[in-house]
Structure formats: C-alpha cells, structure tokens
Amino acid sequence: MAPRRRRPITTLRVYTIHRDRAGHAGRFVVRAWAVRPNGVRPTGAVRVADTLDEARALLPAGLEPASDIRSDDPTLIETWR
C-alpha cells in the first residue's frame, strides 16, 4: 500500500493593532498571529508605536483591513490580513 499523503497545513498571518495593552499605556501595540486549522496563536512579533499612523507603518506591505473579524477585546483597534 502506498504511503498516505498529508495535506500541507496552511497558515494565515493576521496582524492586530491594540491600544493601551497591559504594560503599554497610551501606546499602540502591533502583534502578528498565526491562524491555522488547529487554532490561533500569537507569534513572537510584537512592536510598539506612539500613534495609530506609526503602528500602521509597522505592518508589512500589501495587507488589507479585515473588518469582518470581530472581537470583544476593548483594546483592539484594527485587524489586518
């Protein structure tokens, strides 16, 4: 019997911008997340900015706002993918 092929696991990278996260009062925190079929996990990529425009400038080129992603987190400002 031939070995069974595994499908590659696809990872979607999502970025969030938060304001006033713990330890960063009054600042914007940009964080990358890895979204996979088995769950969502934060990556080690975290950057901090003083303004929303500076935070957006830290995002990788080519991303689009993900307005269809909802969260109950009151510190979440934007999500990009």
C-alpha positions in Angstrom: 0.0 0.0 0.0 1.3 3.5 -0.9 2.0 5.9 1.9 -0.8 8.3 2.6 -0.1 11.9 1.6 -0.6 14.6 4.1 -2.0 17.9 3.0 0.1 20.9 3.8 -1.1 23.0 6.7 -1.9 26.5 5.6 -1.1 29.4 7.9 -2.8 32.7 7.6 -0.9 35.6 9.1 -3.1 38.2 10.8 -2.0 41.4 12.5 -3.8 43.3 15.2 -3.3 46.8 16.5 -4.3 47.4 20.1 -4.2 50.5 22.2 -3.5 50.6 25.9 -2.4 46.9 26.3 -1.0 46.0 29.7 2.4 47.5 30.0 1.9 49.9 27.1 -0.5 52.5 28.4 -1.3 55.2 25.8 0.6 53.4 23.1 -0.3 51.2 20.2 0.8 47.5 20.1 1.1 45.7 16.7 1.1 41.9 17.0 1.2 39.1 14.5 -0.9 36.0 14.8 -0.7 32.6 13.1 -4.1 31.3 12.1 -4.1 27.6 11.4 -6.8 24.9 11.2 -5.9 23.8 14.7 -6.1 27.2 16.3 -4.8 30.8 16.6 -1.5 31.5 18.2 0.4 34.7 18.7 3.8 34.9 17.1 6.8 36.5 18.7 6.4 39.6 16.5 5.3 42.5 18.7 6.1 46.1 18.0 5.0 49.3 19.8 4.2 52.8 18.4 3.1 56.1 19.8 0.4 56.8 17.2 -2.0 54.8 15.1 -0.3 56.0 11.9 3.1 54.9 13.2 1.5 51.5 14.1 0.1 51.1 10.6 3.5 51.9 9.2 4.9 48.9 11.0 2.6 46.5 9.2 4.0 44.5 6.3 3.2 46.0 2.8 0.2 44.6 1.0 -2.1 43.9 3.9 -5.8 44.9 3.9 -8.1 45.7 6.8 -10.1 42.7 8.0 -13.3 44.4 9.0 -15.1 41.1 9.1 -13.1 39.9 12.1 -14.8 40.8 15.4 -13.5 40.8 18.9 -14.8 41.6 22.4 -11.4 43.0 23.4 -11.9 46.7 24.1 -8.3 47.4 23.3 -8.5 46.1 19.8 -8.4 49.0 17.3 -7.8 47.2 13.9 -7.1 43.8 12.4 -5.2 43.4 9.1 -4.6 40.4 6.8 
